[in-house]
Amino acid sequence: MYNHKDTSVIRCNFHQDSYSAMNEIKQKINHGTSICIKAKYAEELYDKVACLIDCSRYDDQKQDCIYCRMITDLHRKTAELIIKARLLS
């Protein structure tokens, strides 16, 4: 039987550990009171994202890896936008 809930989890310990850390950082960004504080945490997020993008276990034939890369790229873009916003302020 098809279980949608099971397909929403990327089956990779490295991704799961990194994703938990990224969620904590995103909470800090969301609670930041100024663009400078948000950008500080965005830089942390960017560093975490870089680790996932450079994953040595990446396999373009595995759906989990493809989803991980796609999600990670969205987090990278988010971090870059916040950092650019600080530069503009």
N, C-alpha and C positions, 0 to 999 in steps of 0.2 A: 504494500500500500504506500502511496506517495505521501510523504510527510513534509509539508512546506517548511515547518519550523527547523527541521534538520538541515535544509538546504541554505538557510540564512547564516549558518556558521561556517567560517573559513577554517578548514581543518589543518591548522598549522600552529604549533606551539609558539614559534617565533612571532607570527602575526598576532596571535591572541595576547601574548605578553606585551608586545609593542602597542597594540590597540588599546589595551587597558591603560597604559601610561599616557597615550595620546588623549584618551577621554578625560583623564585627570587634568591634563594641561589645557584642554579645551574648556573645562569648567573654570579654570583660573582665568582664561581669556575672557569668558563670558561675564565673570564677576569683576574684571578689572575696571577701575574707575576712570582711567585716562588712557589715551592712545599709547602713551609711553609704557605704561604697565602692560597693556595688552600686547604691545610689540615685543616686550621682553619675553613674555610667555610664547608668543608666536615664533620667536627665534628658537626656543626649546622645542616647540612642535616641529619646526623645520628640521632640526637635528635628528629627531626621532624618525621623521619621514625619510630622511636621507638614508638611514640604516635599512629601512624596508625596501626602498627603491634599489639599493645596491645589494639586495639579498643574493647570496651565493647559491641558494637553493632554488632560485627562480626557474620555472620550467614553463615555457609558453604553450605547452600541450596540456597543462593541468588547469582546470577551471578555477580551482581555489587560488592559484597564483595569478591568474588573469583578473579575478575579482579583487584580490589584494592590491595588485598594481593600480587598478582603476580607482579604488577607494583611497589609496595612499596618494595618488596624483591629485585628487580633490583636496585632500588635507594640505598638500604642498602648495596648491594654488591659494588656498585660504590663508595660510601662513604668509605667503608672499604679498598678498593684498594688504594684510594688516601691517606688515613691515613697510610697505610703500606708503601707506596712509600716514605712518609716523613721519616719514621723510617729507611728506607734503604739508604737515602741520607746522 
